[in-house]
Amino acid sequence: MNSIIVTLKTYYENFPRSYWAIISGIFGLSFIIVAALLHSITEPISFFTHWVSSLGWGPNGSEPVFRIGIIVLGCLLIPYIISLTRYLWREREEDKSRSVKILLISAFVSSAVALVGLLFVSIFGNIAQEGFFLHLLGAVTFFAMTTVLMVLYTVSMMLCGKKSKSQQLCTLIVVIFFVSMVISATPVINNYTVFDLLNSFIVKTPVERLAFLASIVPLSTWLTFFEWMVTFSFCAWFLITGIYTLKIEKT
């Protein structure tokens, strides 16, 4: 038993940490696409009328693919987030040490909060559940904190002299998509109070929740579109960042 543990530990220590990011990016895109294809067998998915979350209560097995995929994705991301933080902590330049420390601590905390949000997205992912409002809370937390962590890690990498134009461009695209998603939520916010939104997802029945979501489709056309774009850009960020840090590891 001890020999197995030692072998696994040795394998883990020698396994390039950047592979976790690359695998996470590819896996994230894959399970979302598979869940969307399964959903589309019965009801075609449209970026302009369906939320990403709708995969969490979709037909033809799209629900378990989406909800289990989220849990697996979170587990895959943890080793990379830890290793990236430790690597940049070691590589920080003396004259920028304090700034990088603050950025990395903030990025790591943001990552932890984002992963908790991701967990809520999965656990409370079916609109028929009583705690579905926790799914919404988790989704908002995940989107916001993931955008923050990506910006903080990118700035930290730049201050440590680890600069990649493609990685920085990907971060910029993430920010643009996220800001666009927030702005596109304005029509919904202007037509419904916070109390209306909370009441729709906490008090009402599952059928009433679905009806409410259907009622705001005309107001959320661009909101749902940018939600999909943000989701895909997150996966792309981990893939591109992982490829870049892998190059650094091999030099």
N, C-alpha and C positions, 0 to 999 in steps of 0.2 A: 504493500500500500504506500509506504514511504517513497519507494522508488518511482511509483506512478506520479506522486505529488511533485517530486523533484523534477521529473521529466517534463511535466506540464508547466512548472514554474520556469524551467530553463527555456522551454519553447516560447512561453509568453514573453520572457525578458528579451529574447532574441527576435521576436516578431516585430517588424517595423511598425511603430505606432501609427504612422500615417496611413497604413492600410485600413485602419479602423474608420478613418474619415472617408476614404475612397469607397470602401464597402458600404458605409452608411449612406453616402450620396446615391450610389447605384441602387441599393436596396430600397431606399426611400422612394425614388422615382418608380421602381419596379412594382412595389406592392400597391401604390396609389393607382398606377395605370391598370394593373390587373383587377383591382377592386372596381375601377370605373368601367372596364370592359364587361365584367360580370353584371354590374348594375345596368349597363346599356342593352343587355340581352332582352330585358323586359321594358326598361324605360331609358332611352338614350340620354346620356349625360351631356349637358350644355354648360359651358363656363359662364353663360349669362343668365341662367335660370336655376342652376343647382349649386348649393354650397358644397364645399369639400366635405363638410360634416355629414352631408346626406348619405355618404358612403357608409356611415356608421349605423344606418338603419335600412340599408338597401337590400334588394332581393338577390337570389341566386348565389348566396355565399359571399357577397361583397362585404357584408357586415363583419363576419369573423376575420376575413382577410385584412380589412382596414383596421379593426380594433386590436387584433393580435400583432399586426405589422407595426403599429405605433409603439407597442411595448418593446418589441424586438429592436426597433430603431433606437429607442431611448437607451437600451442596454449597450448597443454598439457604439453610441456616441460617448458614453462615460469614459472609456479608456483614452480616447483621443483628446477630450477636453482636459483631462488630468495631465496627460503627457505634453500637450501644447503649452499649458500653463507652466509646468516645470521647466520645459525647454527655454521658453522666453524669459523665465525668472533667472536662469543661469546665464543667458546670453545678454542681459541688459547691460548697457554701457554705463560707466561710473557716473558721468555727468548727468545722465537721465535716469538714474537708478530709482529715485523717489517717485518720479512721474510714472515710470513703467510699473513699479510695485502697486501703486494706487489703481492703475488701469487694469492690471492682471487680477487683483483682488476683486475689483468691481465686476470684471468679466466672469470670473469663476462663480461669484455669487449669483450673477444674472443667469449663468448656465444652470445652476442648481434650481433656481426658481422656474426657469423655462422647462426643465425636465419634470418638475412637479406638475406644472400646467399641462404638459404632454400626457402625464399619467392620468390626470382628470379627464382629458379629452377621450382617452380610451375607456376608462372605467365607467364613465357616465355618458357614453357615446350614443346610446339609443334614445330617441325622442320619447319613447314610451315609458322611460324610467322616471321615477319621482324626482330624482336628483339631477335631472337634465340641465338645470340652470348652472350646476357646477361644471358641466361640460363647456358651457358658454364662457364661464369665468376662466376655466382652464385654457380655452382657445385664445381668448384675449390676452391672457398672461403669456402664453407660449409665443404668440406672434410678436408681442411687444418686446419681451425679454430676449428672444432669439435675435431680433434685429439689433438690439443694444449690444449683445455679446459679440456679434459679428463685427460691429463697428469698433468695439473696444479691442478685440484681438487684432484686427487689422491695423489700428493705430499703434498698438504695442509692437507689432511686427515691424512697422515702419521705423519706430524709435530705436529698435534693436538692430536696424540695418538690414532687415530681411524684407526686401521690397520686390513685389511681383506686380506688374501692370495688370495682368489678367485677373489676379486675385483682388486687387484694389478696384478694378472695374466691376467685378462681380459684387463686391460689397456696395458699390455705388448703385448698382441696379437693384439690389435688395432694398436699399433705403428708398429709392424712387418708387418702387412698387408698394412698399409699406405706406409711405406718405400718401400715395395715390389711393390706397385702400381706405385710409383714414378719412381723406377728403370725400371719397365717394360714399361714405356713410352719412354725410350731411343730410340728404333728403329723408332718410329714415329718422334721424335725430330731430329734424324739424317738424316731422309729422306725429311723432310719438314721444311722450314724456318718459323719463326713467321708470316711473311708476307703471306706466302702460307696458313697457318691455318686461319688467320684473313680473308683473301680474300674468303676462302671457305665458311665461315659462315656469313659474313657480306654482301658481294657483290652478291654472286651467288643466283640462284633461289632455291626453296625448292627441286625440282627434282635433281638439281646439288649437293645440300648438301647431299642428300641421297646417290647419286652416289659416292661422296667423302668418306662418312663414309664406304660404301661398299668396296671402294678401299683400305682402310687402315686396313681392317679386318685381312689380313695375318700378318700385323705388330703389331697388338694390341691384339693378342690372350690372352696373360697373363695379359695385362692391363685391359681388360674387366673382366677377372676372378677375379682379385684382387679388382676391383671396387665393385663387388658383395660381396666379402668377407668383405671388409671394411664396407659396408652398413649394413650387418648382424651383424658384431661385434659392431657397434655403438648401435644397438638396444639391443644387449646382455649386453653391458656396463651399459645402463640405467636400465635394468631389474635387473642385479646383484647388482649394486650400490644401487638401490632402496630397494632391499630386505635387504641389509646390514644396511642401515640407518634406516629402519623400525625396525629392531631388537634393534638398539640403542635407538630409540624413546620409545620402550616398556620396557626398563630396567631402 
